[in-house]
Amino acid sequence: MENSCVQLNDLPDEILVIILKKLAKVEVLYSLFDVNKRLNKISHDTVFTNDLPTLMSASDDLIYSLPDQILDRFCSYILPKIHEKIEWLHLESRSMERILLATNYPNLYGISLHNIQPKTAINLFTDETSVIGTIKNQVLSLTIDISTQGLKYSPSDGNAIILNHIFTMFANLQYLNFGRSSVYDERLFFCIIPSTVFSTNLLELHVCLKSFHDCLYLLNGHFNQLQTLYIDVDLIFSSDIRNISMKKLPTLKYFWLHSDTITSAYDELVVPLLHRMPNLEKLDLYLNVIERKTFFDGNDLKMNIINYMPQLNKFTFNICSLSSFYNEINLPSNEDIQKTFRDFN
């Protein structure tokens, strides 16, 4: 390490920081902490300390705990030295409790929890004395990946139960990303256990849902200050929606909707929901639509979407359309389709 430090010391601070930013923050702190005065100062920079992953991610996209030797030094020495600089911690289930108990974090407002199994999550979010419960009032942002890997049985309504407990515990939550550790884990759905919680503070929500009706359910007055909503939904299908509110969503500024599964309910479900968002400024749609009698082009998007959103300034879409009805109509040429987008800014 001595020869490496000599070479590093020959570089200007600006170049050195650029190089170190390409490394994992854990590696920078573990390798340079207290090596010498200059490198120690650089390692204390907020670039490496305020948003801190205390875990390892491998090329297979799986999350692992830090090796024991590194974890020991972090908990006993490094974290207590930089605790006031840390604003966001990325944690995994095995080492989470030890890291949170290593010191106090007065400026912490965000936590990411990875590889959390349902039972662990329920215990964390129902026990006021848990390591999470003790910091509940200062947590404004939460990311959680629920993992069912290795479990013989996982209740289908487990994620809905966890979501309820999250909003019960974190009264000040403004940002929530409720995801899955892998594509094999359960999506959220509320047909068995409806969400009974409301939040007047939540501004941004990211969720993976089982059906589009779960999206409509969440927008049924549960989050009246929501500004940004990311929805990855599995199924968009027609059914009875008489009990779903169709009230406007005036606070929503950004809506992102992604579904890989084909749907024939675009005009019945998706378009009416978009009409409830008059103040939308940014919209992203990624859909696969079948059996639609009209063709998607600029005129169609303007008539059914853009004209209902006077504040819209960015519209990104990737809509794949397949229909047997296209044999019965005169399909426009690529040039004709492009002309319908000419006045798009």
Secondary structure, DSSP 8 states (H G I E B T S, - for coil): -HHHHHHHHTS-HHHHHHHHTTS-HHHHHHHHTTTSHHHHHHHTSHHHHSEEE-SEE-TTS-EE---HHHHHHIIIIIHHHHTTT--EEEEETTTHHHHHHSS--TT--EEEEEEE-HHHHHHHHH-TTSTTGGGTTT--EEEEEE--TT-S---TTHHHHHHHHHHHH-TT--EEEEEESSTTS--B--SSS-----BSS--EEEEEEEEHHHHHHHTTTSBTT--EEEEEEEE------TTS-----TT--EEEEEEEEEES-IIIIIHHHHTT-TT--EEEEEEEEES-SS--SHHHHHHHTGGG-TT--EEEEEEEEE-GGGGGS----HHHHHHTTTT--
